[in-house]
């Protein structure tokens, strides 16, 4: 008799990588001259503070965050992201984080990255970790196949991460009671999914999550010391 299917769920930003990929992508587009530096930095920092406080309007943020790539078009955006991967992201992937992912792979666990950052920014990062399954904010496309600035379906943020993981499980004819899940995250924004996971792991936790993890006896993992 086999046990429940084991699944390792990973948040991305400040969990597997010690940066916020969405924020850094915005900074990268500024360096490319794709947007007004002063105004973009002001708004990007404002959105980031809302995210940290748990008050982010993700629909407004995605419109803002995808404006530059929508204006630049698919070819320019893909080329720029390839540079972003080489110059920013690859340097942020630490041996410790890769080893954590690889340890779950070696154990035969299914690997899934679950992030509130959009699919354009994060899919190449998931691929760099060797993770095929990505649950990210999906972006709506127009009749020509290019981004509209709107979100498709439920955004994978806060309680939406639970909804999206449930959809992912249902697509595989699975329910929570048929899987054993380990979920790594740095942020209290992910509390809803931590409470659903079999094994919640506060990873490089912010102060609020660290305090809660201590209170509840959750494992605390420091990948970036």
Phi, psi and omega per residue, in radians:
X1 nan 2.241 -3.124
X2 -1.588 2.655 3.115
X3 -1.475 -3.033 3.136
X4 -1.136 2.643 3.093
X5 -1.132 2.321 -3.117
X6 -1.694 2.274 -3.095
X7 -2.267 2.271 3.059
X8 -1.808 2.036 3.140
X9 -1.817 2.294 -3.116
X10 -2.193 2.159 2.818
X11 -1.146 2.872 -3.071
X12 -1.882 -1.182 -3.000
X13 -1.181 2.218 -3.104
X14 1.149 0.111 3.062
X15 -1.955 -1.153 3.055
X16 -1.514 -0.493 3.071
X17 -2.187 2.507 -3.051
X18 -1.468 0.501 3.123
X19 -2.378 2.894 2.954
X20 -1.699 1.885 -3.002
X21 -1.089 -0.645 3.132
X22 -1.143 -0.794 3.132
X23 -1.101 -0.794 -3.110
X24 -1.178 -0.600 3.058
X25 -1.091 -0.722 3.082
X26 -1.046 -0.765 3.100
X27 -1.098 -0.633 3.137
X28 -1.151 -0.709 3.131
X29 -1.184 -0.516 3.040
X30 -1.099 -0.801 -3.138
X31 -1.083 -0.506 3.093
X32 -1.366 -0.175 -3.114
X33 1.396 0.402 -3.095
X34 -1.431 -0.241 -3.106
X35 -2.658 2.862 3.126
X36 -1.165 2.103 -3.005
X37 -1.056 -0.886 -3.041
X38 -1.111 -0.855 -3.097
X39 -1.182 -0.729 -3.115
X40 -1.133 -0.794 -3.137
X41 -1.049 -0.710 -3.136
X42 -1.087 -0.867 -3.093
X43 -1.226 -0.663 3.142
X44 -1.101 -0.766 3.124
X45 -1.137 -0.648 3.135
X46 -1.134 -0.810 3.102
X47 -1.077 -0.698 -3.114
X48 -1.099 -0.695 3.113
X49 -1.167 -0.648 3.071
X50 -1.118 -0.690 3.109
X51 -1.066 -0.835 -3.101
X52 -1.113 -0.534 -3.137
X53 -1.499 -0.140 -3.124
X54 1.391 0.366 -3.090
X55 -2.054 0.305 -3.070
X56 -1.229 2.301 2.943
X57 -1.541 1.739 -2.973
X58 -1.172 -0.485 3.115
X59 -1.179 -0.772 3.069
X60 -1.082 -0.730 -3.101
X61 -1.130 -0.750 -3.114
X62 -1.136 -0.664 3.060
X63 -1.027 -0.785 3.135
X64 -1.143 -0.834 -3.009
X65 -1.207 -0.470 -3.106
X66 -1.718 -0.003 -3.074
X67 -1.018 -0.804 -3.082
X68 -1.111 -0.785 -3.117
X69 -1.236 -0.557 3.079
X70 -1.109 -0.670 3.136
X71 -1.292 -0.571 -3.081
X72 -1.396 -0.479 -3.120
X73 1.581 2.935 -2.977
X74 -1.132 -0.815 -3.036
X75 -1.141 -0.865 3.129
X76 -1.070 -0.717 -3.093
X77 -1.165 -0.720 3.127
X78 -1.137 -0.728 3.134
X79 -1.133 -0.718 3.138
X80 -1.151 -0.681 -3.130
X81 -1.179 -0.609 3.085
X82 -1.072 -0.697 3.067
X83 -1.151 -0.724 3.112
X84 -1.021 -0.728 3.112
X85 -1.091 -0.795 -3.099
X86 -1.184 -0.772 -2.954
X87 -1.558 -0.401 -3.060
X88 -2.117 -1.012 -2.945
X89 -1.229 -0.816 -3.089
X90 -1.003 -0.614 3.123
X91 -1.226 -0.341 -3.099
X92 -1.632 -0.147 3.113
X93 -1.486 1.896 -3.066
X94 -1.539 2.704 3.062
X95 -1.002 -0.607 -3.119
X96 -1.139 -0.738 -3.134
X97 -1.185 -0.758 3.108
X98 -1.093 -0.675 3.132
X99 -1.129 -0.628 3.102
X100 -1.098 -0.830 3.111
X101 -1.075 -0.796 -3.098
X102 -1.129 -0.558 3.138
X103 -1.145 -0.660 3.086
X104 -1.242 -0.640 3.094
X105 -1.099 -0.775 -3.128
X106 -1.117 -0.515 3.125
X107 -1.385 -0.070 3.132
X108 1.517 0.193 3.136
X109 -1.304 2.589 2.967
X110 -1.324 2.376 -3.077
X111 -1.880 2.268 3.140
X112 -2.435 2.232 2.967
X113 -1.634 2.247 -3.114
X114 -2.130 1.893 -2.994
X115 -2.334 2.614 3.078
X116 -1.509 0.005 3.074
X117 -1.536 2.651 -3.001
X118 -1.274 2.793 -3.038
X119 -1.102 -0.579 -3.136
X120 -1.054 -0.795 -3.110
X121 -1.267 -0.679 -2.885
X122 -1.687 -0.392 -3.084
X123 -1.051 -0.791 3.100
X124 -1.093 -0.496 3.117
X125 -1.242 -0.752 3.074
X126 -1.025 -0.736 3.138
X127 -1.118 -0.619 3.121
X128 -1.113 -0.535 3.072
X129 -1.459 -0.102 -3.086
X130 1.363 0.410 -3.124
X131 -1.825 2.044 -3.095
X132 -1.438 -0.578 -3.052
X133 -1.559 2.029 -3.128
X134 -2.187 2.158 2.967
X135 -1.902 1.853 -3.089
X136 -2.314 3.067 3.040
X137 -1.188 2.046 -3.123
X138 -1.484 2.465 -3.028
X139 -1.850 2.300 3.109
X140 -1.206 2.526 3.124
X141 -2.156 2.634 -3.131
X142 -1.513 -3.035 -3.086
X143 -1.096 -0.435 3.118
X144 -1.514 -0.056 3.094
X145 1.545 0.213 -3.136
X146 -1.922 2.845 -2.977
X147 -1.181 2.466 3.116
X148 -1.712 -0.314 -3.042
X149 1.730 -0.116 3.125
X150 -1.736 2.849 3.131
X151 -1.637 2.435 3.081
X152 -1.686 2.091 3.101
X153 1.299 -2.740 -3.100
X154 -1.410 2.178 3.089
X155 -1.203 2.447 -3.103
X156 -1.484 1.130 3.137
X157 -2.321 2.458 3.127
X158 0.881 -2.219 -3.117
X159 -1.074 -0.396 3.109
X160 -1.098 -0.423 3.082
X161 -1.134 -0.676 3.101
X162 -1.104 -0.811 3.136
X163 -1.009 -0.808 -3.084
X164 -1.219 -0.653 3.084
X165 -1.166 -0.688 3.085
X166 -1.068 -0.705 3.094
X167 -1.105 -0.737 3.140
X168 -1.083 -0.762 3.103
X169 -1.123 -0.792 -3.113
X170 -1.060 -0.634 3.100
X171 -1.083 -0.384 3.137
X172 -1.848 0.266 3.120
X173 1.028 0.713 -3.130
X174 -2.182 2.670 3.018
X175 -2.189 2.990 -3.118
X176 -0.995 -0.589 -3.079
X177 -1.355 -0.070 -3.134
X178 -1.877 0.051 -3.108
X179 -2.281 2.712 3.014
X180 -2.013 1.931 -2.998
X181 -1.912 2.411 2.952
X182 -1.987 2.247 -3.098
X183 -2.181 2.161 3.124
X184 -1.840 2.218 3.069
X185 -2.711 2.722 3.139
X186 -1.717 -0.191 -2.845
X187 -2.149 2.484 3.045
X188 -1.170 -0.283 3.034
X189 -1.012 -0.419 -3.089
X190 -1.708 0.347 -3.084
X191 -0.988 -0.719 -3.085
X192 -1.029 -0.755 3.139
X193 -1.306 -0.575 3.078
X194 -1.069 -0.659 -3.122
X195 -1.268 -0.379 3.083
X196 -1.503 -0.447 -3.049
X197 -1.233 2.584 3.063
X198 -1.172 -0.732 -3.105
X199 -2.254 1.568 3.079
X200 -1.351 2.370 -3.139
X201 -2.221 1.978 3.074
X202 -1.317 1.952 -2.969
X203 -1.975 2.074 -3.006
X204 0.833 0.864 -2.899
X205 -1.204 2.560 2.975
X206 -1.211 2.983 -3.010
X207 -1.037 -0.710 -3.100
X208 -1.185 -0.741 -3.140
X209 -1.225 -0.645 3.116
X210 -1.044 -0.780 -3.136
X211 -1.094 -0.736 -3.141
X212 -1.191 -0.687 3.137
X213 -1.092 -0.713 3.092
X214 -1.107 -0.757 -3.119
X215 -1.089 -0.704 -3.056
X216 -1.652 -0.071 3.135
X217 1.327 0.430 3.098
X218 -1.348 2.605 3.079
X219 -1.100 2.448 3.057
X220 -2.048 2.205 -3.099
X221 -2.109 2.254 3.094
X222 -1.885 1.839 3.092
X223 -1.545 -0.476 -3.041
X224 -2.060 1.633 3.128
X225 -2.084 nan nan
